[in-house]
């Protein structure tokens, strides 16, 4: 992987070349099975999507869980306002 650019004179040079390769592998390499996007972009999209789903699960609209008599958890009940 980094041998093609050697010979390496110091350990620091090897570490830097390795970090460059890892950066390319994660942020610039296009991966065909995931839509020709870099793996880091696919990961960011995945976590953004799961955050949106989690946020939507936390939001509970008021007024949808009323019983047949009309009482329940409506927005007006929570605010203390008449319906």
C-alpha positions, 0 to 999 in steps of 0.5 A: 500500500505505501511501499510504492512511494518508499524508501522511508527514511523515518518512522514519522514519514511512514506514519504520515504516508499511512495517514494519507492512505487511510484518508484516501481510503475513507474519504475519496475512494468511490465504492461502487456497491454503495452508489459510487460515493466514499465510505465516509459519505455513506456513513454520514448519510446513514447516521443522518437518516437514523437521527431523523427516524429517532427524532420522528419517533420522539414527536407525538402529535397531540389529539390523535389518541383521544377516546370515543368520548372526545377526552384524551391528550389533546393540545388544548388539554395540555395548554389548559385552553378550552377546546 
